[in-house]
Amino acid sequence: MTLAFIFVNCNVDEGSTAERNVKKVRGVVESHETSGAYDIILKVKADTEAELRDIIKNIRKVRGVGAAITSIVYGNDQAD
């Protein structure tokens, strides 16, 4: 199991729409609107790193998502 956090920047005035739609992407297990450097922080789980790449691609396709930075969590105990 691969666990990652994805830090999302949204296009101006599209943050709420983007947040609502990224929650629908398969693999997203948590979504939080935030203030500061990023507009949304996502927690995602995937069975493999290849599947994680597909999740990231699908998140970047969501209307309103301007950029996404991914941080993979290392250590098997973190993914469960």
N, C-alpha and C positions, 0 to 999 in steps of 0.2 A: 504494500500500500504506500502510495506517495502522497504526502501532505504538503501543501504550499499555501502561502498567503500572496494575494495579488493586490497590488496597490494601484488604483485606477484614478486617472485624471479624466474629467468629463469636459465636453464642450460647453461653452457658456450657455446657461439657462436650460441645460438638458440633463442635469444631475439626477433629478427625481425620476425622470423617464428611464434613464440608463440604469439606475439602481433597481427599479421595478423589473426591468427586463433581464438584467444579469442574473437575478435570482432564479430565473427560469432555465438557465443553462445547466445541463446535466453535469454533475460533479461539484457544483457550488453548494456548500453545506451551511455557510453563514455569509451574511452581507450586512455591512454597517456603513451608513453615511457618516462622514467625519468632516471636521474642519482642519485646516492646516495644509500641509503639502499635497495631500491626496484627498479626493472627494469621496471615494468608496474604498473600503478594505474588504476583500473577499477571502474566505477560507474555503479551499477546494481539496477534494480527495479524489485520487485516481488509482487504478490498479497498477498502472505502469507509467513510466515517463513518457512513452509514446501517447498514451491516453491523455496525460497532462498537457502535452503539446496541442492536442485537438481541443481540449477545454479552453486553453489560452486563445487559440485561433477563434473559437466561437465567441468568447468574451469580447475580443477585439472587433468582431463584426457587429456587435450590438450598437444600435443607433445611440449616439451621444457619448460613446466611449472615445476619448481622444488618444489616450496612451495607457499602457498597462505594464507594470514592473512586477516580476515574479520572484519570490524568495521561497526556495524549497527548504523544508524542515528535514534535517537529517536525524536519524535515530529511529528505529522501528517502534519504540515505545510511544513516540509522538504521533504516529499515524493512526493508532487504534481509537 
